Amino acid sequence: MPRLYRLQRAALCAAVFGIASFSTANAEEIIIGAATAQTGGLAPYDQPALAGLRMSLDELNAKGGLGGKYVVKLLIKDTRSDTAQTATVAQELIDAGAKIMITPCDADASISAGQLTQPAGIPTLTLCGSAPVLTDAVGDVMFGTYPADNVQATAVADFAVSEGKKKVFLLTSPDSTYTANLPEYFGKVFEKKGGAVVGRGTFSMGQPDFSAEITNIKGMADQPDLIMTAAYEPDFPAFIQQLRGAGVTVPVYGADAIGTPTIKALGKLVDGVVYTAAGYAEPGSKLEAFNAAFTKYAGHAPESTYEVNGYEIGLILDQAVKTAGSDDAKAIRDAIAGLKDFQGVTGKITYAGTNRMPLRAVALMRYEGGEGKHVKTLIPDAADVPAP
């Protein structure tokens, strides 16, 4: 992974000067600002998504740009995975003339950027931030692009119930919206469908020692048959290694943030772990074709579905500019908000009638033999999805 990110960062540095593959005297230009983590804890999520977005914009520029008319100049600045730094670079991108803003795969950082883009009326899309509170916390310019946490949690809870799970232990962290809320959404759906939350534990993000939580789990009189958490790198690897090292064999479920090469590299330690993704490359599918095209474009296969999600952001923006018929920020925002059954690579994407978190399918995956195996793809019943 370090070698891969060095290569990606080298490519991204060039993007600061614009990604248009050609230049014509008559071409109209539109600046897209990307406040993303090139370094720090969010880089394993932001960088794959940004690579997919760059591929999409390169292809669109080769056809004349967004809507066939506006050649994209992509300006990228490193947030360093820091919320305050995200606000700083977002302001710099606004000052540089960004008419569209891309923000990190994190709700808290995206909210900090959105507090600046909202009064400026700049359409803002998070690379893969999935907290359903994100859009309302900012205002009508903010859009999610990835399946929302409460949608993912509902899909995982439905699957847990179908597997006969009855009792769950929820492991959360108050340090981020994602780690705090996603397991609780799961708990609400699980209880609604007859399951019971028999225990809760908390951790601080970045803590190396999970012995207190593991001792708590081992000592419970009413033992869970499932542990649900939204922990991710480096916390999830530390937790699962220590959990299994302590002899606890209870299945562990998570969400999209553990569908990464680092987690996969844990091999048999993560066998049985269930997680989510934005899609699955069925043979002959558009996603399979995208994966092949991305491999040719980037020189390596996609690491996850963050790449295709970033690619679909470019498609969404292209359609919005076509609908708007201009580069007017409000017209683009309104066009995104009105998208219904837009055909992306992974399936249909709808914003119309939502709070700007997209309605889209969730793929359920399970690690087996050190590989992520597809279980099923579904769109949860809207009536089952907990309110943000």
N, C-alpha and C positions, 0 to 999 in steps of 0.2 A: 504493500500500500504506500509506504513512503516514496518509493521510486515513482509510482503512478502519479502521486500528487505533485511531485517535482516536475514531471512532464506536463501535467495539466496546468500548473502555475506558470510554467514557461509560455505555454500557449495563451494563457489568459492575459499575461502581461502585454502581449501584442494586441489584445483586444481593446486595451485602453485607447488605442489610436483609431478604433473603428474597425468593424468587421466587413464592411462592404468589399466585395471581391472585384468591383469595378468602379469607375468614377466617370460621370458624364457631366458636362457643363450645365445641362438642363435638368438634371435629377434633383428632386426635392428630397431633403434630408429630415429624418426624425431621430431625435436622440432618446435612447432608452438608457436609464441609469440603473446599474445593478450594484446594490449595497449587499455584498455577500461575504461569507466567511471563507477566505482563502487559507486562513490559519486558525488554529484553536479547535475546540471540541466540536464545533458545527461543520467544520470543513468536510468530514466524511459524508455529509448529507448535501450541503450546498454545492460542492464541486461537481459531483455527478449530474445534479439537476442543471447546473449552469452549462455543463458540457453539452447536454441535450438541447438547451435553449440556443446555444451558439450554432449548433448544427442546423437547427430550424431556421434561424435568421440568415445564416450563410446561404441556404437553399432559396429562401425568399428573396434575398438581395440579388441572387443570380437571375431572378425572374422580374426584377424591377423594384423589389422592396415590399413593404406592407401594403396590401391592397393593390399591388402591382404599380405603385406610384411613389412610395416614400422609402427611400433607401435608409436602412438602419445604421446609425452610428451607436455602437454599444460602449458605454463608459462603465468600467468596473472599478470599484474601490473596496478594499479589504476592511471588513468590520472587526476582524480579529476575534470573532465569536463573543463580542462584548456589546451589551445593550447600549451603553453610553456612546461607544465608538460608532455604533450603527446610526445613531441620530446625527453624529458629526458628519459622517460621510454622506448620509442622505441629504443633508443641507448643502454639502459641496456639490452633489450631483444636481440638485435643484438649481443652484447658482450657475451650473454649467449649461443649463437649458433643457434638462430632461423633461420630456412630455409624458413619459410612462416610467414608473419605478418598479423595480424588482427587488424584493426583500428576502431575508434569510428563511431557512426552514425552522423557524422558531417564532412562537407567538409573541413573546416578550420583546424580542428585538424588532419584529415587524411592527408591533404597536408603537415602539419608539420612533420608527421611521414614519409611520402613518400619521402620527401627531403633527408632522411637518407637511406631509403631502395632502392631508385632508383640507386644511385652509387654503392650500394652493390649487386644489381641484385636480390633482394629478392622479390618474388611474394607477393603482398600486396592486401588484400581484405577488404573493409570497411564493417562493420556489416550491416549498412543500410543507409549510406550516399548516397544521391541521386542527388547531384548537377552535372549536365552534364559536367561542366568545370573541375571537379575533376581530371579525368584521364589525360587529356592533361596538366593540371597544374603540374602534377608530372612526368609523362613519362610512358614508356611501361610496367612497373611492376605493375601499379596501376589498380585495377578492382573495378567497382561498383558491387553491387549484387541486389539492390532494384530497382524497376522502377524509372527511372530518373525523375527529377523535370519537365523537359519540356514535357515528356511523360505523367506524371500525370496531368499537367496543361492542356494539349490538351484534355485528356479524360474528365476533369471537364468542360472545355469550350464547348466541343461538347454536353455534357449533358445540360448545361445552355441554349444553343441555342435551343436544342430540347424541353426545357420547356418554350420557348417563352420569355426568358430574353433578354432585349434590351440594358440596360444601367447599367454599373458596376462602383463601386467605389473600387479602389485598395488600400489596406492598407499594407504597407511594412515597413521593418526595415533594415537599412544599416549595422546592426551589425553582420549579418551572410549571407553567400551566399544563403542559403535556403530562409530566410525571405525576402531578397532583390529581388531575381530573379524569384522565382516561380510565384508570382502574375503577374509579368510583362510578363512572358511566356503566362499565361492565357490571358492577355490583347491583345497580338499579335494575338492569335488564334481567340479570341472573335471578334476583329475588322475585321479580314479576313473573318469571316463568317457573317458579317452584323451588329454586335453589336457596341456599342460605350463606350469608357472609359470617363466618365463624371466627374471624380474627383480622386484625389490621396491624401493620407495622410501617414505620417510616425510616427514611434514610436521608442523609445529606449528599447531594450530588458531588462526586469526586472523593467520597470517603473510601478508604482502602479496606476497611474491616467491617464485615457484616455479621460478626459472631453473635452480637446481641439479638439481632433479628432471627438468626438461625436457631439460637437457643430457645427463643420464644416459640418458634414454630415446633421444635422438637418436644417442648414441654406442654403443649396444648392437650388438655383432656379430650377435647373434641377435635380430632385430627382432620385437617382439610384433605380433600382428594384433588385439589388444584390450587396452585399459587398463580395469581394474576398480577402483573406489574407492567409499567411502561418505562422501566429503567432501560438505559441504553449505554453506549460506550462512554467512559470505561467502567461504569457501574455494573451493567449486566454481566460482563465477563467475570468481574470479581465476585459477584453474588453467586452465579451458577457454579463457579469453581469451588467456592467455599461451601455451598449448599451440598453439592455432591460429595465433596471431601469429608463432610460431616456425616455421610451416610443417609441423607434425606433423599428419597427417590420420588417424592411427590411431583407430578407433572407441572411444568411451568409454561404459562402462556404469556405472550406479549403482543406487540403491535408492529407497525412498519419499521420502527427505528432499529430493530434487531435483524433486519434482512440485509446484513452487510457482510463484506468479506471477512472482517475481524471476527464476527460471531460464527460464521461458517467455518472458519479456521479452527474453532474449538473442537471440531469433529464430534466424536461420540458423546462428549460432555453435554451437547445440546440436542442429542437425539430425542425426539418427541416434543420438542419445543414448537409451539404454534405461533405464527406471526402473520401479518397482513402485507399486502402489496397492492399497487394500483392496477395490476393486471397480470396475466399469465400468457406466455407465448405458446398457444396451442399450435400444432403443426398446420401450416398454411395460413396462419392468422396474420393480420397487419402488424402485430407486435413482433412476430417472428421475423418478418421482413424488415422491420425497423432495426431489430437487433443486428441483423446482418449488415444493414447499411451503416449503422453506427460503428460497428467493428471496422469497416472499411474507412470510415471518416476519421475515427479517433486512433486507430491502430491497436485497439484492444476491445474486448467485448464489454457490454454494459455490466456494471457491478450489481445493479438492482433495477427497480422500476423508477428510480428518481430521474434517470436519464430520459426515459420516454415522457415522464411528466413534464420535465423542462422543455422537451421538444413540443409537446402539446400546447404549452403556453404560447409559443411562437405561432402555432396554428390558430389559437383563440384570438390573439392580437391581430393576425392577418384578417380573419373573418370580421372582427369588430371594426377595423379600419375600412374594409369593403362596405360594411353596412352603414357606417358613419358617412362615408363618402368624402372624408376630410381628415386632417390631423388635429381637429379640435378636441381638446381633452375631454370636455363634457360629453360630446357626441360619442367618443370612443367608450367612455365609462358607461353611458346608457346602452350602447350596443352590446357590451359584455354582459350587462345585467339582464338583457333581453334574450340572450342565447338560450335556445331550447332544442334538445336532442341533437346538439352539434356532434357530428361524427368525428371523433378523434381517432387515435391509433388504438387505444385500449377499449373503445366503445363510445357510447353516447354520453355527452356531458351537458348538463342543464343548469343554468343559473336562474332562469325565469321562475318566479314564485318562491325563491329561496332567500335567505339572508346573506347571499353572496358567497356562501359555502356551497360548492357544486354538488349536485346529485349525480352520483356515478357509482359504478360497481366496485366491489372489494374482492380481491382474490385472497383466499385463505391458503396458507402454506405451512408445511411442517418439515422440520429437519429430520432427515433419515439418512444414516450412513454418511453424515457430513455434507449432505446436499439438501437444498430446499425442494421439497416435492409438493406439487399442486394438489390440494384437497378439493376445493370447489370455488366457484366464483358466483357471487350473489349481490343483489341490491336488497338490503334489509327493508322490511315493511316500515314505512314512515311512522306508523302508529306505535311501533316498538322503540323508536329512537328517542332517548331521553332529551329533554330540553336543555340547552346550554346553561 
